[in-house]
Amino acid sequence: MIDYRQSGVDVEEGYRAVDKYKAHAARTKIPGVLNGLGSFAGMFEVPAGMKHPVMVSGTDGVGTKLDVAFAVKKYDTVGIDCVAMSVNDILCTGARPLYFLDYIACGKLDAAVAADLVKGVSDGCVDSNCALLGGETAEMPGFYDAGKYDMAGFGVGIAEKDDIITGERIDEGDVLIGLSSTGVHSNGFSLVRKLVSDFAEPAPFAAGKTMGDALLTPTRIYVRPVLAVLEKCRSAVHGMVHITGGGFYENIPRMYPAANEKRAAAGKEPLVSVIEKGSWDILPVFDDLVRRGADPDRMFNTFNMGIGFILAVSASAADGIIDEFKRFAASDAGCCAGMGVYKMGRVAAAAGEVRGQADEVLFE
C-alpha cells in the first residue's frame, strides 16, 4: 500500500507552510478584504464612492532570478519581485493596486523556504498598499527538482474609467521623466546567469556584498510615489511605462499606440522618444555585466540600465512633478528611499530616417 507521503507529497509540511503564510498575509490586510487565507476564494469589496470603477489586472513571475536565490539560499526577497512585476504594470494605467495572489510550485516542499518566499510577497504587498488575498502552493515530486521552486502571481487594481491613463494625450514636446531602478530588477537573468559563474564572489560594484546578494536586490515598487504624484497632478501625466524585459526599445513605445492612432487619423507623423544620454546614472552593475562579456550594443534591448519607470508629462508641469518625486524619495522609509529622478528626454514626431515608424527610441 502506498500513501500520498510515499508518493513524495508531504501534506503535513503543507499545513505547516500555510500556518506560516497566515502571519505574513495578516500584515497586508487593508479595507476591502472580506476573508483571510484558507478560503477557497479570496473576496475583496469594490471601494465605495466610485462612479465608474474599472478593474485592472496584471500577472508575471520572477523568472530565472530564482536560480540566484537557490544558489545563495536566500529566499525572502524574490517575493517582492513577484509583486513588483505585476503592480508596476498595473500602475502604468494610473490604477491603484488592491490585492495580489501568488502561486508557488516545487518538487519537495520545505515550509521554512516557502514561508520566506511568501514573506517577500507580503513585503511587496505592504510596499504597494495592497492585500495578499490568497494563493496556492503545489508540491509536484518528479516534476520539479528537489530544492527548486517556481513562483508567479497576479494583481488586481482599480481606477475610475475617466481617470485611466491610456497614452492618448501624449504629444510632441512632452517631457520624459525617469525613476531610478535598484539594479537588474527581474529581467535578463538568463543572460546574467551565463555571465556570472560564481554568485559567492565579491561584487566589484557593491562593497561588502557577494554577486548573489547584489543581484538579488529586489525590484523597486513605484506604486506609492507615482500615485502620490497622480493625486496632485494626474491631468499633466499623459503616459507611463514600466521598464521590464526588452529594456528601453521594447517598453517605451508601449505608451504610444493610442496617441499614434489619433495622429494617423489626422495625417500627422507618429511619435518617438528622444533620450538624452548622460541624463541619468547608469548603475555600475550594468558596466560589470559588459565587462563580463555582455554585448554593449544590446544592453538597452535587454536591461533597464538604471531606469525602472518612465512618465511622459506636459512640459509645463515637468519641473513640479520632478520636485514632487524628489520630496517623496527624500522622506520615504520604504523601497523608494533615495530614488533618483531624472529629466531624461522628450517626445518628438518621427522624421527623416524614422519617418513612419512608431516604435523608435532615439538617443542623442
GUTOR-421495 format. One record per residue (C-alpha): residue number from 1; residue in one letter; x negated, y, z negated. Coordinates in nm, 2 decimals. Example, Ala and Ser with C-alpha at 12.3 -4.5 7.8 and 13.67 -1.06 7.14 Angstrom:
BEGIN
seq: 1	type: A	px: -1.23	py: -0.45	pz: -0.78;
seq: 2	type: S	px: -1.37	py: -0.11	pz: -0.71;
END
This chain:
BEGIN
seq: 1	type: M	px: 0.00	py: 0.00	pz: 0.00;
seq: 2	type: I	px: -0.13	py: 0.34	pz: 0.10;
seq: 3	type: D	px: 0.00	py: 0.66	pz: -0.06;
seq: 4	type: Y	px: -0.04	py: 1.03	pz: 0.05;
seq: 5	type: R	px: -0.35	py: 1.08	pz: -0.16;
seq: 6	type: Q	px: -0.53	py: 0.78	pz: 0.00;
seq: 7	type: S	px: -0.45	py: 0.93	pz: 0.35;
seq: 8	type: G	px: -0.65	py: 1.24	pz: 0.25;
seq: 9	type: V	px: -0.39	py: 1.48	pz: 0.12;
seq: 10	type: D	px: -0.40	py: 1.57	pz: -0.25;
seq: 11	type: V	px: -0.07	py: 1.72	pz: -0.34;
seq: 12	type: E	px: -0.18	py: 1.79	pz: -0.70;
seq: 13	type: E	px: -0.46	py: 2.01	pz: -0.56;
seq: 14	type: G	px: -0.20	py: 2.18	pz: -0.35;
seq: 15	type: Y	px: 0.01	py: 2.26	pz: -0.66;
seq: 16	type: R	px: -0.30	py: 2.39	pz: -0.84;
seq: 17	type: A	px: -0.37	py: 2.62	pz: -0.54;
seq: 18	type: V	px: -0.01	py: 2.76	pz: -0.54;
seq: 19	type: D	px: -0.03	py: 2.83	pz: -0.91;
seq: 20	type: K	px: -0.34	py: 3.04	pz: -0.85;
seq: 21	type: Y	px: -0.18	py: 3.22	pz: -0.55;
seq: 22	type: K	px: 0.11	py: 3.34	pz: -0.76;
seq: 23	type: A	px: -0.11	py: 3.57	pz: -0.98;
seq: 24	type: H	px: -0.27	py: 3.73	pz: -0.67;
seq: 25	type: A	px: 0.06	py: 3.78	pz: -0.50;
seq: 26	type: A	px: 0.21	py: 3.94	pz: -0.81;
seq: 27	type: R	px: -0.03	py: 4.23	pz: -0.77;
seq: 28	type: T	px: 0.12	py: 4.32	pz: -0.43;
seq: 29	type: K	px: 0.48	py: 4.34	pz: -0.53;
seq: 30	type: I	px: 0.64	py: 4.66	pz: -0.41;
seq: 31	type: P	px: 1.00	py: 4.79	pz: -0.40;
seq: 32	type: G	px: 1.20	py: 4.58	pz: -0.15;
seq: 33	type: V	px: 1.06	py: 4.24	pz: -0.24;
seq: 34	type: L	px: 1.36	py: 4.02	pz: -0.34;
seq: 35	type: N	px: 1.19	py: 3.70	pz: -0.43;
seq: 36	type: G	px: 0.85	py: 3.55	pz: -0.52;
seq: 37	type: L	px: 0.62	py: 3.28	pz: -0.38;
seq: 38	type: G	px: 0.76	py: 2.93	pz: -0.39;
seq: 39	type: S	px: 1.09	py: 3.00	pz: -0.20;
seq: 40	type: F	px: 1.14	py: 2.85	pz: 0.14;
seq: 41	type: A	px: 1.15	py: 3.20	pz: 0.29;
seq: 42	type: G	px: 1.04	py: 3.55	pz: 0.18;
seq: 43	type: M	px: 1.30	py: 3.82	pz: 0.16;
seq: 44	type: F	px: 1.25	py: 4.19	pz: 0.19;
seq: 45	type: E	px: 1.52	py: 4.46	pz: 0.18;
seq: 46	type: V	px: 1.51	py: 4.72	pz: 0.45;
seq: 47	type: P	px: 1.43	py: 5.06	pz: 0.28;
seq: 48	type: A	px: 1.74	py: 5.27	pz: 0.22;
seq: 49	type: G	px: 1.79	py: 5.61	pz: 0.38;
seq: 50	type: M	px: 1.66	py: 5.53	pz: 0.73;
seq: 51	type: K	px: 1.87	py: 5.64	pz: 1.03;
seq: 52	type: H	px: 1.74	py: 5.40	pz: 1.29;
seq: 53	type: P	px: 1.48	py: 5.16	pz: 1.14;
seq: 54	type: V	px: 1.27	py: 4.96	pz: 1.38;
seq: 55	type: M	px: 1.07	py: 4.66	pz: 1.27;
seq: 56	type: V	px: 0.71	py: 4.64	pz: 1.39;
seq: 57	type: S	px: 0.51	py: 4.32	pz: 1.37;
seq: 58	type: G	px: 0.15	py: 4.21	pz: 1.43;
seq: 59	type: T	px: -0.04	py: 3.88	pz: 1.40;
seq: 60	type: D	px: -0.40	py: 3.78	pz: 1.41;
seq: 61	type: G	px: -0.66	py: 3.56	pz: 1.24;
seq: 62	type: V	px: -1.01	py: 3.60	pz: 1.11;
seq: 63	type: G	px: -1.18	py: 3.41	pz: 1.39;
seq: 64	type: T	px: -1.54	py: 3.27	pz: 1.36;
seq: 65	type: K	px: -1.63	py: 3.52	pz: 1.09;
seq: 66	type: L	px: -1.50	py: 3.24	pz: 0.87;
seq: 67	type: D	px: -1.81	py: 3.04	pz: 0.96;
seq: 68	type: V	px: -2.03	py: 3.30	pz: 0.79;
seq: 69	type: A	px: -1.81	py: 3.27	pz: 0.48;
seq: 70	type: F	px: -1.86	py: 2.89	pz: 0.48;
seq: 71	type: A	px: -2.23	py: 2.93	pz: 0.53;
seq: 72	type: V	px: -2.28	py: 3.15	pz: 0.23;
seq: 73	type: K	px: -1.99	py: 3.01	pz: 0.03;
seq: 74	type: K	px: -1.83	py: 3.34	pz: -0.02;
seq: 75	type: Y	px: -1.45	py: 3.32	pz: 0.04;
seq: 76	type: D	px: -1.30	py: 3.62	pz: -0.14;
seq: 77	type: T	px: -1.33	py: 3.89	pz: 0.14;
seq: 78	type: V	px: -1.22	py: 3.73	pz: 0.46;
seq: 79	type: G	px: -0.86	py: 3.75	pz: 0.35;
seq: 80	type: I	px: -0.90	py: 4.13	pz: 0.37;
seq: 81	type: D	px: -1.00	py: 4.09	pz: 0.73;
seq: 82	type: C	px: -0.69	py: 3.88	pz: 0.79;
seq: 83	type: V	px: -0.46	py: 4.15	pz: 0.66;
seq: 84	type: A	px: -0.66	py: 4.43	pz: 0.83;
seq: 85	type: M	px: -0.63	py: 4.28	pz: 1.18;
seq: 86	type: S	px: -0.25	py: 4.29	pz: 1.16;
seq: 87	type: V	px: -0.18	py: 4.61	pz: 0.96;
seq: 88	type: N	px: -0.42	py: 4.82	pz: 1.16;
seq: 89	type: D	px: -0.25	py: 4.71	pz: 1.48;
seq: 90	type: I	px: 0.10	py: 4.79	pz: 1.33;
seq: 91	type: L	px: -0.03	py: 5.13	pz: 1.22;
seq: 92	type: C	px: -0.10	py: 5.23	pz: 1.59;
seq: 93	type: T	px: 0.27	py: 5.27	pz: 1.64;
seq: 94	type: G	px: 0.30	py: 5.50	pz: 1.33;
seq: 95	type: A	px: 0.48	py: 5.23	pz: 1.14;
seq: 96	type: R	px: 0.43	py: 5.16	pz: 0.77;
seq: 97	type: P	px: 0.34	py: 4.80	pz: 0.68;
seq: 98	type: L	px: 0.60	py: 4.64	pz: 0.45;
seq: 99	type: Y	px: 0.49	py: 4.28	pz: 0.40;
seq: 100	type: F	px: 0.25	py: 4.01	pz: 0.51;
seq: 101	type: L	px: 0.25	py: 3.63	pz: 0.53;
seq: 102	type: D	px: -0.06	py: 3.41	pz: 0.56;
seq: 103	type: Y	px: -0.14	py: 3.06	pz: 0.69;
seq: 104	type: I	px: -0.44	py: 2.86	pz: 0.56;
seq: 105	type: A	px: -0.53	py: 2.52	pz: 0.71;
seq: 106	type: C	px: -0.81	py: 2.29	pz: 0.61;
seq: 107	type: G	px: -0.93	py: 1.93	pz: 0.61;
seq: 108	type: K	px: -0.97	py: 1.89	pz: 0.24;
seq: 109	type: L	px: -0.81	py: 2.14	pz: 0.00;
seq: 110	type: D	px: -1.01	py: 2.30	pz: -0.28;
seq: 111	type: A	px: -0.78	py: 2.50	pz: -0.49;
seq: 112	type: A	px: -1.05	py: 2.74	pz: -0.60;
seq: 113	type: V	px: -1.16	py: 2.81	pz: -0.25;
seq: 114	type: A	px: -0.81	py: 2.86	pz: -0.13;
seq: 115	type: A	px: -0.73	py: 3.09	pz: -0.42;
seq: 116	type: D	px: -1.03	py: 3.30	pz: -0.32;
seq: 117	type: L	px: -0.90	py: 3.33	pz: 0.03;
seq: 118	type: V	px: -0.56	py: 3.44	pz: -0.10;
seq: 119	type: K	px: -0.73	py: 3.68	pz: -0.34;
seq: 120	type: G	px: -0.87	py: 3.86	pz: -0.03;
seq: 121	type: V	px: -0.53	py: 3.86	pz: 0.13;
seq: 122	type: S	px: -0.39	py: 4.02	pz: -0.18;
seq: 123	type: D	px: -0.67	py: 4.28	pz: -0.20;
seq: 124	type: G	px: -0.59	py: 4.37	pz: 0.16;
seq: 125	type: C	px: -0.22	py: 4.40	pz: 0.09;
seq: 126	type: V	px: -0.28	py: 4.62	pz: -0.21;
seq: 127	type: D	px: -0.50	py: 4.85	pz: 0.00;
seq: 128	type: S	px: -0.23	py: 4.88	pz: 0.27;
seq: 129	type: N	px: 0.06	py: 4.92	pz: 0.02;
seq: 130	type: C	px: 0.24	py: 4.61	pz: 0.15;
seq: 131	type: A	px: 0.36	py: 4.29	pz: -0.02;
seq: 132	type: L	px: 0.22	py: 3.94	pz: 0.01;
seq: 133	type: L	px: 0.57	py: 3.79	pz: 0.07;
seq: 134	type: G	px: 0.47	py: 3.43	pz: 0.13;
seq: 135	type: G	px: 0.25	py: 3.19	pz: 0.32;
seq: 136	type: E	px: 0.16	py: 2.83	pz: 0.40;
seq: 137	type: T	px: -0.13	py: 2.61	pz: 0.31;
seq: 138	type: A	px: -0.18	py: 2.30	pz: 0.53;
seq: 139	type: E	px: -0.41	py: 2.02	pz: 0.44;
seq: 140	type: M	px: -0.49	py: 1.81	pz: 0.76;
seq: 141	type: P	px: -0.76	py: 1.55	pz: 0.69;
seq: 142	type: G	px: -0.93	py: 1.43	pz: 1.00;
seq: 143	type: F	px: -0.82	py: 1.74	pz: 1.20;
seq: 144	type: Y	px: -1.05	py: 1.99	pz: 1.03;
seq: 145	type: D	px: -1.39	py: 1.91	pz: 0.90;
seq: 146	type: A	px: -1.43	py: 1.90	pz: 0.52;
seq: 147	type: G	px: -1.52	py: 2.24	pz: 0.38;
seq: 148	type: K	px: -1.38	py: 2.43	pz: 0.68;
seq: 149	type: Y	px: -1.08	py: 2.64	pz: 0.67;
seq: 150	type: D	px: -0.88	py: 2.84	pz: 0.93;
seq: 151	type: M	px: -0.69	py: 3.15	pz: 0.84;
seq: 152	type: A	px: -0.43	py: 3.36	pz: 1.01;
seq: 153	type: G	px: -0.13	py: 3.57	pz: 0.92;
seq: 154	type: F	px: 0.12	py: 3.83	pz: 1.03;
seq: 155	type: G	px: 0.25	py: 4.16	pz: 0.90;
seq: 156	type: V	px: 0.58	py: 4.34	pz: 0.94;
seq: 157	type: G	px: 0.62	py: 4.72	pz: 0.92;
seq: 158	type: I	px: 0.89	py: 4.97	pz: 0.97;
seq: 159	type: A	px: 0.94	py: 5.31	pz: 1.14;
seq: 160	type: E	px: 1.21	py: 5.54	pz: 1.23;
seq: 161	type: K	px: 1.28	py: 5.50	pz: 1.60;
seq: 162	type: D	px: 1.24	py: 5.87	pz: 1.68;
seq: 163	type: D	px: 0.90	py: 5.87	pz: 1.49;
seq: 164	type: I	px: 0.74	py: 5.58	pz: 1.68;
seq: 165	type: I	px: 0.41	py: 5.69	pz: 1.85;
seq: 166	type: T	px: 0.42	py: 5.55	pz: 2.20;
seq: 167	type: G	px: 0.13	py: 5.74	pz: 2.36;
seq: 168	type: E	px: 0.38	py: 5.91	pz: 2.60;
seq: 169	type: R	px: 0.28	py: 6.25	pz: 2.47;
seq: 170	type: I	px: -0.09	py: 6.21	pz: 2.53;
seq: 171	type: D	px: -0.21	py: 6.48	pz: 2.77;
seq: 172	type: E	px: -0.52	py: 6.64	pz: 2.91;
seq: 173	type: G	px: -0.72	py: 6.83	pz: 2.65;
seq: 174	type: D	px: -0.61	py: 6.62	pz: 2.36;
seq: 175	type: V	px: -0.90	py: 6.56	pz: 2.11;
seq: 176	type: L	px: -1.01	py: 6.21	pz: 2.02;
seq: 177	type: I	px: -1.08	py: 6.17	pz: 1.65;
seq: 178	type: G	px: -1.28	py: 5.86	pz: 1.54;
seq: 179	type: L	px: -1.27	py: 5.70	pz: 1.19;
seq: 180	type: S	px: -1.58	py: 5.50	pz: 1.10;
seq: 181	type: S	px: -1.58	py: 5.12	pz: 1.07;
seq: 182	type: T	px: -1.76	py: 4.94	pz: 0.79;
seq: 183	type: G	px: -1.96	py: 4.72	pz: 1.02;
seq: 184	type: V	px: -1.88	py: 4.44	pz: 1.27;
seq: 185	type: H	px: -1.53	py: 4.40	pz: 1.12;
seq: 186	type: S	px: -1.38	py: 4.08	pz: 1.26;
seq: 187	type: N	px: -1.46	py: 4.08	pz: 1.62;
seq: 188	type: G	px: -1.76	py: 3.95	pz: 1.83;
seq: 189	type: F	px: -1.87	py: 3.69	pz: 1.57;
seq: 190	type: S	px: -1.91	py: 3.42	pz: 1.84;
seq: 191	type: L	px: -2.19	py: 3.63	pz: 1.97;
seq: 192	type: V	px: -2.32	py: 3.73	pz: 1.62;
seq: 193	type: R	px: -2.35	py: 3.36	pz: 1.53;
seq: 194	type: K	px: -2.56	py: 3.30	pz: 1.83;
seq: 195	type: L	px: -2.79	py: 3.59	pz: 1.74;
seq: 196	type: V	px: -2.83	py: 3.52	pz: 1.37;
seq: 197	type: S	px: -2.97	py: 3.18	pz: 1.28;
seq: 198	type: D	px: -3.01	py: 3.23	pz: 0.91;
seq: 199	type: F	px: -2.75	py: 3.41	pz: 0.71;
seq: 200	type: A	px: -2.97	py: 3.38	pz: 0.40;
seq: 201	type: E	px: -3.24	py: 3.61	pz: 0.54;
seq: 202	type: P	px: -3.26	py: 3.97	pz: 0.41;
seq: 203	type: A	px: -3.06	py: 4.22	pz: 0.62;
seq: 204	type: P	px: -3.31	py: 4.48	pz: 0.75;
seq: 205	type: F	px: -3.03	py: 4.74	pz: 0.76;
seq: 206	type: A	px: -2.88	py: 4.68	pz: 0.42;
seq: 207	type: A	px: -3.12	py: 4.69	pz: 0.12;
seq: 208	type: G	px: -3.07	py: 4.41	pz: -0.13;
seq: 209	type: K	px: -2.83	py: 4.21	pz: 0.09;
seq: 210	type: T	px: -2.86	py: 3.90	pz: 0.30;
seq: 211	type: M	px: -2.74	py: 3.89	pz: 0.65;
seq: 212	type: G	px: -2.45	py: 3.68	pz: 0.54;
seq: 213	type: D	px: -2.34	py: 3.93	pz: 0.27;
seq: 214	type: A	px: -2.38	py: 4.23	pz: 0.51;
seq: 215	type: L	px: -2.18	py: 4.06	pz: 0.79;
seq: 216	type: L	px: -1.90	py: 3.97	pz: 0.55;
seq: 217	type: T	px: -1.83	py: 4.34	pz: 0.47;
seq: 218	type: P	px: -1.45	py: 4.34	pz: 0.52;
seq: 219	type: T	px: -1.27	py: 4.53	pz: 0.80;
seq: 220	type: R	px: -1.17	py: 4.87	pz: 0.69;
seq: 221	type: I	px: -0.79	py: 4.92	pz: 0.65;
seq: 222	type: Y	px: -0.68	py: 5.26	pz: 0.78;
seq: 223	type: V	px: -0.32	py: 5.25	pz: 0.67;
seq: 224	type: R	px: -0.33	py: 5.49	pz: 0.37;
seq: 225	type: P	px: -0.54	py: 5.78	pz: 0.53;
seq: 226	type: V	px: -0.35	py: 5.76	pz: 0.86;
seq: 227	type: L	px: -0.01	py: 5.75	pz: 0.70;
seq: 228	type: A	px: -0.11	py: 6.05	pz: 0.48;
seq: 229	type: V	px: -0.20	py: 6.25	pz: 0.79;
seq: 230	type: L	px: 0.12	py: 6.14	pz: 0.97;
seq: 231	type: E	px: 0.32	py: 6.26	pz: 0.67;
seq: 232	type: K	px: 0.18	py: 6.61	pz: 0.72;
seq: 233	type: C	px: 0.15	py: 6.64	pz: 1.10;
seq: 234	type: R	px: 0.30	py: 6.35	pz: 1.28;
seq: 235	type: S	px: 0.40	py: 6.56	pz: 1.58;
seq: 236	type: A	px: 0.04	py: 6.65	pz: 1.65;
seq: 237	type: V	px: -0.07	py: 6.28	pz: 1.67;
seq: 238	type: H	px: 0.00	py: 6.16	pz: 2.02;
seq: 239	type: G	px: -0.16	py: 5.82	pz: 2.03;
seq: 240	type: M	px: -0.36	py: 5.58	pz: 1.81;
seq: 241	type: V	px: -0.58	py: 5.28	pz: 1.88;
seq: 242	type: H	px: -0.74	py: 5.01	pz: 1.67;
seq: 243	type: I	px: -1.09	py: 4.91	pz: 1.80;
seq: 244	type: T	px: -1.09	py: 4.54	pz: 1.79;
seq: 245	type: G	px: -1.21	py: 4.26	pz: 2.03;
seq: 246	type: G	px: -1.31	py: 4.42	pz: 2.36;
seq: 247	type: G	px: -1.46	py: 4.73	pz: 2.19;
seq: 248	type: F	px: -1.40	py: 5.07	pz: 2.34;
seq: 249	type: Y	px: -1.34	py: 4.96	pz: 2.70;
seq: 250	type: E	px: -1.05	py: 4.73	pz: 2.63;
seq: 251	type: N	px: -0.88	py: 4.91	pz: 2.35;
seq: 252	type: I	px: -0.89	py: 5.28	pz: 2.40;
seq: 253	type: P	px: -0.70	py: 5.26	pz: 2.73;
seq: 254	type: R	px: -0.42	py: 5.08	pz: 2.55;
seq: 255	type: M	px: -0.30	py: 5.42	pz: 2.43;
seq: 256	type: Y	px: -0.22	py: 5.55	pz: 2.78;
seq: 257	type: P	px: 0.03	py: 5.33	pz: 2.97;
seq: 258	type: A	px: 0.34	py: 5.54	pz: 2.87;
seq: 259	type: A	px: 0.17	py: 5.87	pz: 2.94;
seq: 260	type: N	px: 0.03	py: 5.75	pz: 3.28;
seq: 261	type: E	px: 0.37	py: 5.61	pz: 3.39;
seq: 262	type: K	px: 0.52	py: 5.96	pz: 3.33;
seq: 263	type: R	px: 0.22	py: 6.12	pz: 3.51;
seq: 264	type: A	px: 0.25	py: 5.89	pz: 3.81;
seq: 265	type: A	px: 0.62	py: 5.98	pz: 3.84;
seq: 266	type: A	px: 0.51	py: 6.35	pz: 3.85;
seq: 267	type: G	px: 0.23	py: 6.28	pz: 4.10;
seq: 268	type: K	px: -0.04	py: 6.35	pz: 3.85;
seq: 269	type: E	px: -0.37	py: 6.17	pz: 3.81;
seq: 270	type: P	px: -0.40	py: 5.91	pz: 3.53;
seq: 271	type: L	px: -0.57	py: 5.99	pz: 3.20;
seq: 272	type: V	px: -0.92	py: 5.88	pz: 3.10;
seq: 273	type: S	px: -1.11	py: 5.90	pz: 2.77;
seq: 274	type: V	px: -1.43	py: 6.11	pz: 2.78;
seq: 275	type: I	px: -1.65	py: 6.00	pz: 2.49;
seq: 276	type: E	px: -1.94	py: 6.22	pz: 2.37;
seq: 277	type: K	px: -2.24	py: 6.01	pz: 2.30;
seq: 278	type: G	px: -2.41	py: 6.10	pz: 1.97;
seq: 279	type: S	px: -2.10	py: 6.25	pz: 1.82;
seq: 280	type: W	px: -2.08	py: 5.97	pz: 1.56;
seq: 281	type: D	px: -2.32	py: 5.75	pz: 1.37;
seq: 282	type: I	px: -2.37	py: 5.41	pz: 1.54;
seq: 283	type: L	px: -2.42	py: 5.17	pz: 1.25;
seq: 284	type: P	px: -2.76	py: 5.01	pz: 1.21;
seq: 285	type: V	px: -2.61	py: 4.66	pz: 1.22;
seq: 286	type: F	px: -2.54	py: 4.71	pz: 1.59;
seq: 287	type: D	px: -2.90	py: 4.82	pz: 1.65;
seq: 288	type: D	px: -3.01	py: 4.50	pz: 1.47;
seq: 289	type: L	px: -2.79	py: 4.28	pz: 1.70;
seq: 290	type: V	px: -2.95	py: 4.44	pz: 2.01;
seq: 291	type: R	px: -3.30	py: 4.38	pz: 1.86;
seq: 292	type: R	px: -3.20	py: 4.01	pz: 1.82;
seq: 293	type: G	px: -3.10	py: 3.98	pz: 2.19;
seq: 294	type: A	px: -2.75	py: 4.13	pz: 2.24;
seq: 295	type: D	px: -2.72	py: 4.30	pz: 2.58;
seq: 296	type: P	px: -2.73	py: 4.67	pz: 2.51;
seq: 297	type: D	px: -2.52	py: 4.74	pz: 2.82;
seq: 298	type: R	px: -2.24	py: 4.53	pz: 2.69;
seq: 299	type: M	px: -2.22	py: 4.64	pz: 2.33;
seq: 300	type: F	px: -1.92	py: 4.88	pz: 2.38;
seq: 301	type: N	px: -1.74	py: 4.59	pz: 2.56;
seq: 302	type: T	px: -1.76	py: 4.37	pz: 2.25;
seq: 303	type: F	px: -1.81	py: 4.56	pz: 1.93;
seq: 304	type: N	px: -1.66	py: 4.87	pz: 1.76;
seq: 305	type: M	px: -2.00	py: 5.04	pz: 1.74;
seq: 306	type: G	px: -1.92	py: 5.22	pz: 1.42;
seq: 307	type: I	px: -1.57	py: 5.34	pz: 1.51;
seq: 308	type: G	px: -1.27	py: 5.13	pz: 1.39;
seq: 309	type: F	px: -0.98	py: 5.36	pz: 1.47;
seq: 310	type: I	px: -0.92	py: 5.64	pz: 1.71;
seq: 311	type: L	px: -0.64	py: 5.91	pz: 1.73;
seq: 312	type: A	px: -0.55	py: 6.13	pz: 2.02;
seq: 313	type: V	px: -0.43	py: 6.46	pz: 1.88;
seq: 314	type: S	px: -0.34	py: 6.80	pz: 2.01;
seq: 315	type: A	px: -0.64	py: 7.03	pz: 2.04;
seq: 316	type: S	px: -0.48	py: 7.30	pz: 1.82;
seq: 317	type: A	px: -0.44	py: 7.06	pz: 1.53;
seq: 318	type: A	px: -0.76	py: 6.86	pz: 1.56;
seq: 319	type: D	px: -0.97	py: 7.05	pz: 1.31;
seq: 320	type: G	px: -0.70	py: 7.05	pz: 1.04;
seq: 321	type: I	px: -0.65	py: 6.67	pz: 1.09;
seq: 322	type: I	px: -1.02	py: 6.61	pz: 1.06;
seq: 323	type: D	px: -1.02	py: 6.81	pz: 0.73;
seq: 324	type: E	px: -0.73	py: 6.61	pz: 0.60;
seq: 325	type: F	px: -0.92	py: 6.28	pz: 0.67;
seq: 326	type: K	px: -1.24	py: 6.41	pz: 0.51;
seq: 327	type: R	px: -1.05	py: 6.51	pz: 0.20;
seq: 328	type: F	px: -0.90	py: 6.17	pz: 0.18;
seq: 329	type: A	px: -1.23	py: 6.00	pz: 0.22;
seq: 330	type: A	px: -1.39	py: 6.21	pz: -0.04;
seq: 331	type: S	px: -1.13	py: 6.13	pz: -0.30;
seq: 332	type: D	px: -1.04	py: 5.77	pz: -0.22;
seq: 333	type: A	px: -1.13	py: 5.49	pz: -0.46;
seq: 334	type: G	px: -1.04	py: 5.21	pz: -0.21;
seq: 335	type: C	px: -1.18	py: 5.09	pz: 0.12;
seq: 336	type: C	px: -1.18	py: 5.43	pz: 0.28;
seq: 337	type: A	px: -1.41	py: 5.59	pz: 0.03;
seq: 338	type: G	px: -1.68	py: 5.77	pz: 0.22;
seq: 339	type: M	px: -1.52	py: 5.70	pz: 0.56;
seq: 340	type: G	px: -1.68	py: 5.90	pz: 0.84;
seq: 341	type: V	px: -1.45	py: 6.12	pz: 1.05;
seq: 342	type: Y	px: -1.57	py: 6.24	pz: 1.39;
seq: 343	type: K	px: -1.45	py: 6.46	pz: 1.68;
seq: 344	type: M	px: -1.58	py: 6.21	pz: 1.94;
seq: 345	type: G	px: -1.43	py: 6.31	pz: 2.27;
seq: 346	type: R	px: -1.13	py: 6.43	pz: 2.47;
seq: 347	type: V	px: -0.86	py: 6.32	pz: 2.71;
seq: 348	type: A	px: -0.90	py: 6.42	pz: 3.07;
seq: 349	type: A	px: -0.75	py: 6.35	pz: 3.41;
seq: 350	type: A	px: -0.92	py: 6.09	pz: 3.63;
seq: 351	type: A	px: -1.12	py: 6.25	pz: 3.91;
seq: 352	type: G	px: -1.39	py: 6.16	pz: 4.17;
seq: 353	type: E	px: -1.51	py: 5.81	pz: 4.15;
seq: 354	type: V	px: -1.25	py: 5.71	pz: 3.88;
seq: 355	type: R	px: -0.95	py: 5.86	pz: 4.07;
seq: 356	type: G	px: -0.65	py: 5.64	pz: 4.04;
seq: 357	type: Q	px: -0.80	py: 5.41	pz: 3.77;
seq: 358	type: A	px: -0.61	py: 5.44	pz: 3.44;
seq: 359	type: D	px: -0.83	py: 5.22	pz: 3.24;
seq: 360	type: E	px: -1.16	py: 5.41	pz: 3.23;
seq: 361	type: V	px: -1.36	py: 5.51	pz: 2.93;
seq: 362	type: L	px: -1.63	py: 5.76	pz: 3.03;
seq: 363	type: F	px: -1.94	py: 5.86	pz: 2.83;
seq: 364	type: E	px: -2.11	py: 6.20	pz: 2.86;
END
